[in-house]
Amino acid sequence: MQRILLPLLAALVLPNAVNAESIQASVAREQWPRMEKLMDNATGFFAMGDIDGMSMKVKEYDLLLKMHLEGLQEVYPDGDFFALMKKVNVLLTYC
């Protein structure tokens, strides 16, 4: 009985290995494809001449970019998200 109980207690008491990725990073990883789709849709609206539709998609993209900035930087450390924000802000001035 003691041979079974000791390993069981050790397994329960000792910490398990955890994922090093933060919750912000995992949410950002899920949101990034949606953000790419928003920018594709904004481009499509612009090509059709629908500035209001483009504006709506770019504003949503901008909001998601600001909300998930830290997570995106963790997931994609080589990405220059401040340069991306600057480009989005230029687009927003025309909306």
TORDREN-71971 format. One record per atom (N, C-alpha, C, O): residue number from 1; x, z, y. Coordinates in nm, 2 decimals, padded with zeros to 4 digits. Layout:
N
- NUM,X,Z,Y
...
end
This chain:
95
- 1,00.08,00.00,-00.12
- 1,00.00,00.00,00.00
- 1,00.09,00.00,00.13
- 1,00.06,-00.07,00.22
- 2,00.20,00.08,00.12
- 2,00.28,00.09,00.24
- 2,00.35,-00.05,00.26
- 2,00.38,-00.08,00.38
- 3,00.38,-00.12,00.16
- 3,00.45,-00.25,00.17
- 3,00.36,-00.35,00.24
- 3,00.41,-00.44,00.31
- 4,00.23,-00.34,00.23
- 4,00.14,-00.43,00.30
- 4,00.11,-00.38,00.44
- 4,00.10,-00.46,00.53
- 5,00.09,-00.25,00.45
- 5,00.05,-00.19,00.58
- 5,00.16,-00.21,00.69
- 5,00.13,-00.24,00.80
- 6,00.29,-00.19,00.66
- 6,00.39,-00.20,00.76
- 6,00.40,-00.34,00.82
- 6,00.40,-00.35,00.94
- 7,00.41,-00.45,00.74
- 7,00.41,-00.58,00.80
- 7,00.28,-00.61,00.88
- 7,00.29,-00.68,00.98
- 8,00.17,-00.56,00.83
- 8,00.05,-00.59,00.91
- 8,00.05,-00.52,01.04
- 8,00.01,-00.58,01.14
- 9,00.09,-00.40,01.05
- 9,00.11,-00.33,01.17
- 9,00.21,-00.39,01.27
- 9,00.19,-00.41,01.39
- 10,00.32,-00.44,01.21
- 10,00.42,-00.50,01.29
- 10,00.37,-00.63,01.35
- 10,00.40,-00.67,01.46
- 11,00.29,-00.71,01.27
- 11,00.23,-00.83,01.32
- 11,00.13,-00.81,01.43
- 11,00.12,-00.89,01.52
- 12,00.06,-00.70,01.43
- 12,-00.04,-00.67,01.53
- 12,00.03,-00.61,01.66
- 12,-00.02,-00.64,01.77
- 13,00.13,-00.53,01.64
- 13,00.19,-00.47,01.75
- 13,00.29,-00.56,01.83
- 13,00.29,-00.56,01.95
- 14,00.37,-00.63,01.76
- 14,00.47,-00.71,01.82
- 14,00.41,-00.83,01.89
- 14,00.31,-00.89,01.84
- 15,00.46,-00.87,02.01
- 15,00.39,-00.98,02.08
- 15,00.41,-01.11,02.01
- 15,00.51,-01.14,01.95
- 16,00.31,-01.19,02.02
- 16,00.32,-01.32,01.96
- 16,00.38,-01.42,02.06
- 16,00.39,-01.39,02.18
- 17,00.43,-01.53,02.02
- 17,00.48,-01.63,02.10
- 17,00.37,-01.69,02.19
- 17,00.26,-01.72,02.14
- 18,00.40,-01.71,02.32
- 18,00.30,-01.76,02.41
- 18,00.34,-01.89,02.47
- 18,00.46,-01.92,02.47
- 19,00.25,-01.97,02.51
- 19,00.28,-02.09,02.58
- 19,00.33,-02.06,02.71
- 19,00.28,-01.98,02.79
- 20,00.44,-02.12,02.75
- 20,00.51,-02.10,02.88
- 20,00.44,-02.16,02.99
- 20,00.47,-02.13,03.11
- 21,00.35,-02.26,02.97
- 21,00.28,-02.33,03.07
- 21,00.17,-02.24,03.14
- 21,00.10,-02.17,03.06
- 22,00.16,-02.24,03.27
- 22,00.06,-02.15,03.33
- 22,-00.07,-02.22,03.33
- 22,-00.09,-02.33,03.29
- 23,-00.17,-02.14,03.36
- 23,-00.31,-02.19,03.36
- 23,-00.32,-02.30,03.47
- 23,-00.39,-02.40,03.44
- 24,-00.26,-02.28,03.58
- 24,-00.26,-02.38,03.69
- 24,-00.21,-02.51,03.64
- 24,-00.27,-02.62,03.67
- 25,-00.10,-02.51,03.56
- 25,-00.04,-02.63,03.51
- 25,-00.13,-02.70,03.41
- 25,-00.15,-02.82,03.41
- 26,-00.20,-02.62,03.32
- 26,-00.29,-02.68,03.23
- 26,-00.41,-02.74,03.29
- 26,-00.46,-02.85,03.25
- 27,-00.46,-02.68,03.40
- 27,-00.57,-02.74,03.47
- 27,-00.53,-02.86,03.54
- 27,-00.60,-02.96,03.54
- 28,-00.41,-02.86,03.60
- 28,-00.36,-02.98,03.67
- 28,-00.34,-03.09,03.58
- 28,-00.36,-03.21,03.61
- 29,-00.29,-03.06,03.46
- 29,-00.27,-03.17,03.36
- 29,-00.40,-03.24,03.32
- 29,-00.40,-03.36,03.30
- 30,-00.51,-03.16,03.31
- 30,-00.64,-03.22,03.28
- 30,-00.70,-03.29,03.40
- 30,-00.77,-03.39,03.38
- 31,-00.67,-03.25,03.52
- 31,-00.72,-03.31,03.64
- 31,-00.65,-03.44,03.68
- 31,-00.71,-03.53,03.75
- 32,-00.52,-03.46,03.65
- 32,-00.44,-03.57,03.69
- 32,-00.51,-03.71,03.65
- 32,-00.51,-03.79,03.74
- 33,-00.55,-03.73,03.53
- 33,-00.62,-03.85,03.50
- 33,-00.74,-03.88,03.59
- 33,-00.77,-03.99,03.62
- 34,-00.82,-03.77,03.62
- 34,-00.93,-03.79,03.70
- 34,-00.89,-03.83,03.84
- 34,-00.95,-03.91,03.91
- 35,-00.78,-03.77,03.89
- 35,-00.73,-03.81,04.02
- 35,-00.68,-03.95,04.03
- 35,-00.71,-04.02,04.13
- 36,-00.62,-04.00,03.92
- 36,-00.58,-04.14,03.92
- 36,-00.70,-04.23,03.92
- 36,-00.70,-04.34,03.98
- 37,-00.80,-04.19,03.85
- 37,-00.93,-04.27,03.85
- 37,-00.99,-04.28,03.99
- 37,-01.04,-04.38,04.03
- 38,-00.99,-04.17,04.06
- 38,-01.04,-04.16,04.19
- 38,-00.97,-04.26,04.28
- 38,-01.03,-04.33,04.36
- 39,-00.84,-04.27,04.27
- 39,-00.76,-04.36,04.35
- 39,-00.79,-04.50,04.31
- 39,-00.79,-04.59,04.40
- 40,-00.80,-04.53,04.19
- 40,-00.84,-04.66,04.14
- 40,-00.98,-04.70,04.20
- 40,-01.00,-04.82,04.24
- 41,-01.07,-04.61,04.20
- 41,-01.20,-04.64,04.25
- 41,-01.20,-04.66,04.40
- 41,-01.27,-04.75,04.45
- 42,-01.12,-04.58,04.47
- 42,-01.10,-04.60,04.61
- 42,-01.05,-04.74,04.64
- 42,-01.09,-04.81,04.74
- 43,-00.95,-04.79,04.56
- 43,-00.89,-04.92,04.58
- 43,-01.00,-05.03,04.56
- 43,-01.01,-05.12,04.63
- 44,-01.08,-05.00,04.46
- 44,-01.19,-05.10,04.43
- 44,-01.29,-05.10,04.54
- 44,-01.34,-05.21,04.58
- 45,-01.33,-04.99,04.59
- 45,-01.42,-04.99,04.71
- 45,-01.37,-05.06,04.83
- 45,-01.44,-05.13,04.90
- 46,-01.24,-05.04,04.85
- 46,-01.17,-05.10,04.96
- 46,-01.17,-05.25,04.95
- 46,-01.19,-05.33,05.04
- 47,-01.15,-05.30,04.82
- 47,-01.14,-05.44,04.79
- 47,-01.28,-05.50,04.82
- 47,-01.29,-05.62,04.85
- 48,-01.39,-05.43,04.79
- 48,-01.52,-05.47,04.82
- 48,-01.57,-05.46,04.96
- 48,-01.67,-05.52,05.00
- 49,-01.48,-05.40,05.04
- 49,-01.52,-05.38,05.18
- 49,-01.61,-05.26,05.21
- 49,-01.66,-05.24,05.32
- 50,-01.62,-05.17,05.11
- 50,-01.70,-05.05,05.13
- 50,-01.61,-04.93,05.17
- 50,-01.56,-04.86,05.09
- 51,-01.60,-04.92,05.30
- 51,-01.51,-04.82,05.36
- 51,-01.57,-04.68,05.33
- 51,-01.49,-04.58,05.31
- 52,-01.70,-04.66,05.33
- 52,-01.76,-04.53,05.31
- 52,-01.73,-04.48,05.16
- 52,-01.70,-04.37,05.14
- 53,-01.75,-04.57,05.07
- 53,-01.72,-04.54,04.93
- 53,-01.57,-04.51,04.91
- 53,-01.54,-04.41,04.84
- 54,-01.48,-04.58,04.97
- 54,-01.34,-04.56,04.97
- 54,-01.31,-04.42,05.03
- 54,-01.23,-04.34,04.97
- 55,-01.37,-04.39,05.14
- 55,-01.35,-04.27,05.21
- 55,-01.39,-04.15,05.12
- 55,-01.32,-04.05,05.12
- 56,-01.50,-04.16,05.06
- 56,-01.55,-04.05,04.97
- 56,-01.45,-04.02,04.86
- 56,-01.42,-03.91,04.83
- 57,-01.40,-04.13,04.79
- 57,-01.31,-04.11,04.68
- 57,-01.17,-04.06,04.73
- 57,-01.11,-03.97,04.66
- 58,-01.12,-04.10,04.84
- 58,-00.99,-04.05,04.89
- 58,-01.01,-03.91,04.93
- 58,-00.91,-03.83,04.91
- 59,-01.12,-03.87,04.99
- 59,-01.14,-03.73,05.03
- 59,-01.14,-03.64,04.91
- 59,-01.09,-03.53,04.91
- 60,-01.21,-03.68,04.80
- 60,-01.21,-03.60,04.68
- 60,-01.07,-03.59,04.62
- 60,-01.03,-03.49,04.57
- 61,-01.00,-03.70,04.62
- 61,-00.86,-03.70,04.57
- 61,-00.77,-03.60,04.65
- 61,-00.70,-03.53,04.59
- 62,-00.79,-03.61,04.78
- 62,-00.71,-03.52,04.87
- 62,-00.74,-03.37,04.84
- 62,-00.65,-03.29,04.83
- 63,-00.87,-03.34,04.82
- 63,-00.91,-03.20,04.78
- 63,-00.85,-03.16,04.65
- 63,-00.80,-03.05,04.64
- 64,-00.86,-03.24,04.55
- 64,-00.80,-03.21,04.42
- 64,-00.65,-03.19,04.43
- 64,-00.59,-03.11,04.36
- 65,-00.58,-03.28,04.51
- 65,-00.44,-03.27,04.52
- 65,-00.40,-03.14,04.58
- 65,-00.30,-03.08,04.54
- 66,-00.47,-03.10,04.68
- 66,-00.44,-02.97,04.75
- 66,-00.47,-02.85,04.66
- 66,-00.39,-02.75,04.65
- 67,-00.58,-02.86,04.58
- 67,-00.62,-02.75,04.49
- 67,-00.52,-02.73,04.38
- 67,-00.49,-02.62,04.34
- 68,-00.46,-02.84,04.33
- 68,-00.38,-02.83,04.21
- 68,-00.23,-02.86,04.23
- 68,-00.16,-02.90,04.14
- 69,-00.19,-02.84,04.36
- 69,-00.05,-02.88,04.40
- 69,00.05,-02.80,04.31
- 69,00.14,-02.86,04.26
- 70,00.04,-02.67,04.30
- 70,00.14,-02.59,04.23
- 70,00.14,-02.63,04.08
- 70,00.25,-02.64,04.02
- 71,00.02,-02.65,04.02
- 71,00.02,-02.69,03.88
- 71,00.08,-02.82,03.86
- 71,00.15,-02.85,03.76
- 72,00.05,-02.92,03.95
- 72,00.11,-03.05,03.94
- 72,00.26,-03.05,03.95
- 72,00.33,-03.12,03.88
- 73,00.31,-02.96,04.04
- 73,00.45,-02.95,04.05
- 73,00.52,-02.89,03.93
- 73,00.63,-02.93,03.90
- 74,00.45,-02.81,03.86
- 74,00.50,-02.75,03.74
- 74,00.50,-02.85,03.62
- 74,00.59,-02.86,03.55
- 75,00.39,-02.93,03.62
- 75,00.38,-03.03,03.51
- 75,00.47,-03.15,03.53
- 75,00.53,-03.20,03.44
- 76,00.48,-03.19,03.66
- 76,00.56,-03.31,03.69
- 76,00.66,-03.27,03.80
- 76,00.64,-03.30,03.92
- 77,00.77,-03.20,03.76
- 77,00.87,-03.15,03.86
- 77,00.94,-03.25,03.94
- 77,00.99,-03.23,04.04
- 78,00.94,-03.38,03.89
- 78,01.01,-03.48,03.96
- 78,00.92,-03.55,04.06
- 78,00.97,-03.64,04.14
- 79,00.79,-03.52,04.06
- 79,00.70,-03.59,04.15
- 79,00.71,-03.54,04.29
- 79,00.73,-03.42,04.31
- 80,00.70,-03.63,04.39
- 80,00.71,-03.59,04.53
- 80,00.56,-03.58,04.58
- 80,00.51,-03.68,04.63
- 81,00.50,-03.47,04.56
- 81,00.36,-03.46,04.59
- 81,00.34,-03.44,04.74
- 81,00.23,-03.47,04.79
- 82,00.44,-03.40,04.82
- 82,00.42,-03.39,04.96
- 82,00.42,-03.53,05.02
- 82,00.35,-03.56,05.12
- 83,00.51,-03.62,04.97
- 83,00.50,-03.76,05.01
- 83,00.37,-03.83,04.98
- 83,00.31,-03.90,05.06
- 84,00.32,-03.79,04.86
- 84,00.18,-03.84,04.82
- 84,00.08,-03.79,04.92
- 84,-00.01,-03.86,04.96
- 85,00.08,-03.66,04.96
- 85,-00.01,-03.61,05.05
- 85,00.00,-03.68,05.19
- 85,-00.10,-03.70,05.25
- 86,00.12,-03.71,05.22
- 86,00.14,-03.78,05.35
- 86,00.07,-03.91,05.35
- 86,00.00,-03.95,05.45
- 87,00.08,-03.99,05.24
- 87,00.02,-04.12,05.23
- 87,-00.14,-04.10,05.23
- 87,-00.21,-04.18,05.28
- 88,-00.18,-04.00,05.16
- 88,-00.33,-03.98,05.15
- 88,-00.38,-03.94,05.29
- 88,-00.49,-03.99,05.33
- 89,-00.30,-03.86,05.37
- 89,-00.34,-03.83,05.50
- 89,-00.35,-03.95,05.59
- 89,-00.43,-03.96,05.68
- 90,-00.26,-04.05,05.57
- 90,-00.26,-04.17,05.65
- 90,-00.39,-04.25,05.61
- 90,-00.46,-04.30,05.70
- 91,-00.42,-04.25,05.49
- 91,-00.55,-04.32,05.45
- 91,-00.67,-04.25,05.51
- 91,-00.76,-04.32,05.55
- 92,-00.67,-04.12,05.52
- 92,-00.78,-04.04,05.57
- 92,-00.80,-04.07,05.72
- 92,-00.91,-04.05,05.77
- 93,-00.69,-04.10,05.79
- 93,-00.71,-04.13,05.93
- 93,-00.79,-04.26,05.96
- 93,-00.85,-04.27,06.06
- 94,-00.79,-04.35,05.86
- 94,-00.86,-04.47,05.87
- 94,-01.01,-04.46,05.82
- 94,-01.09,-04.55,05.84
- 95,-01.04,-04.34,05.76
- 95,-01.18,-04.32,05.71
- 95,-01.27,-04.27,05.81
- 95,-01.39,-04.25,05.78
end
